[in-house]
Amino acid sequence: MSAAGIGSDDLRAARVGVVFVSHSAKIAAGLVELAGQMAPATTLVAAGGTDADELGTSFERVSGAMVAADGGRGVVVLCDLGSAILTAETALDFLDDELRTRVRIVDAPLVEGGVAAAVAAEIGGDLEAVAAAAEGADRYAPAPHDGDASPATMTDDSGAVTRTATLVNTDGLHARPAADFVRLASTFSAQITVNDQDATSLLGIMGLGLTIGTSARISAVGTDAEAAVTALTELIESGFGE
């Protein structure tokens, strides 16, 4: 089936789902809204508050969210506080055997881990990759960068293609354009870096702190390296449509 013939339900089913478990229904819903800006084709489900819409957690809401988030590729679950984890673990125990094998409750920060998991799911990561993205969110450290910029496209002896682009959008490389950048980078087979940071790591790209007027040095190695560098440079120079 062509991409044009794939409906939104089919796209969601093709991705790992993400569940946000919080003692606050507003926090869980807000995280779905936030992550949804960067992962519109991924199933994100809020499981916040008690059945009476008070602060706390609900077995029924959490177990229902796990079922709702699964499209066949599995579900990653993030929780805010200790009792939320206990509720999620209890809900997991009561799932049917097949679904239980596809659910991962991860030890990750709810906001950073949730966003990282959502973007990893959006770009087609499998269950283990999405779980790893969430769990790695609190271990991220920006790569050092000396600030030097190359004025034009260059190819060195190793075959790496490098080009520098200047950010023109007012708010710089914040969450939404960073997610756009990561999604595009993930469509190429080349190994791509931006200022020495993995171009497919959302938190890594955001952690570079690139603001308007700063330079992004894009480098790629692989069969489609030149195409990757060109496409990503053009995306930055376009201002991400903002």
C-alpha positions, -999 to 999 in steps of 0.1 A, spaced: 0 0 0 13 34 -9 19 61 18 -10 80 4 -33 51 11 -23 46 47 -47 60 72 -38 76 106 -49 44 124 -26 23 103 3 47 110 -3 45 147 -5 7 146 29 6 130 45 23 159 52 15 196 27 32 219 36 54 249 17 56 282 21 84 307 11 75 343 9 104 367 -9 112 400 -23 142 382 -47 138 352 -37 173 340 0 164 340 -6 131 321 -28 149 296 -3 178 292 25 154 285 4 137 258 -2 172 243 35 181 245 48 148 230 21 148 204 35 180 189 67 160 180 51 126 175 17 131 158 15 96 143 23 78 175 -3 66 200 2 85 232 -22 77 261 -26 96 294 -34 76 325 -35 102 353 -55 106 385 -80 83 402 -113 71 389 -129 100 408 -105 125 390 -86 132 422 -48 130 428 -36 95 427 -35 66 403 -61 42 390 -56 5 382 -85 7 356 -71 38 339 -35 24 337 -45 -10 325 -69 5 300 -42 28 287 -18 -1 282 -44 -18 260 -53 13 241 -17 22 234 -8 -12 218 -10 -15 181 9 -47 179 45 -34 183 43 -29 221 40 -2 247 64 18 268 51 31 301 65 60 321 55 68 357 60 98 379 61 86 415 67 53 434 30 44 438 24 50 401 50 24 394 33 0 417 -1 6 400 15 1 366 32 -31 377 -1 -44 391 -19 -35 359 8 -53 339 4 -85 359 -33 -86 350 -28 -82 312 -32 -112 290 0 -131 284 6 -119 248 2 -82 256 22 -85 288 53 -95 267 50 -63 247 48 -38 276 79 -21 292 77 -1 323 108 21 322 129 39 348 130 73 331 122 110 338 85 115 329 90 146 307 124 141 291 120 104 289 85 106 275 94 130 248 125 109 238 103 78 238 76 94 217 101 106 190 119 73 190 85 56 183 76 82 157 107 75 136 99 37 137 120 24 166 111 -10 180 101 -16 216 136 -20 229 148 11 210 119 32 224 125 20 259 162 27 256 155 62 244 134 69 274 159 54 299 188 72 283 172 106 287 187 114 321 221 103 310 225 127 281 256 150 281 261 174 252 291 167 231 319 193 232 320 217 203 347 242 195 323 266 176 344 265 143 323 266 112 330 255 77 317 279 51 308 254 24 302 217 18 334 198 23 344 161 19 374 149 38 397 119 33 374 96 53 345 104 29 326 125 55 305 152 39 303 184 60 283 216 56 274 244 79 240 261 82 229 291 102 197 290 122 173 317 111 141 309 131 136 332 161 133 305 187 162 284 175 162 246 176 135 241 202 115 210 206 92 210 175 119 219 149 144 196 167 119 167 163 114 176 126 152 175 122 155 141 139 127 126 119 144 137 86 178 126 97 164 92 105 152 87 69 189 84 57 212 54 61 242 76 66 257 83 101 249 119 107 261 143 134 253 180 142 282 197 160 295 162 168 261 151 183 241 122 169 215 138 146 189 111 155 190 119 192 162 144 200 176 153 235 211 155 221 200 180 194 180 201 218 209 200 243 231 218 218 213 250 226 213 263 191 197 297 189 190 321 161 223 331 143 243 302 156 259 276 133 251 240 129 279 218 114 262 188 98 285 159 89 275 126 74 293 94 63 276 67 42 261 61 8 236 89 10 257 113 30 256 141 5 218 139 1 214 138 39 236 169 45 219 188 17 184 180 30 192 188 66 210 220 57 180 231 36 156 223 65 176 245 89 180 273 64 142 272 57 135 281 93 115 250 98 84 268 84 82 291 114 
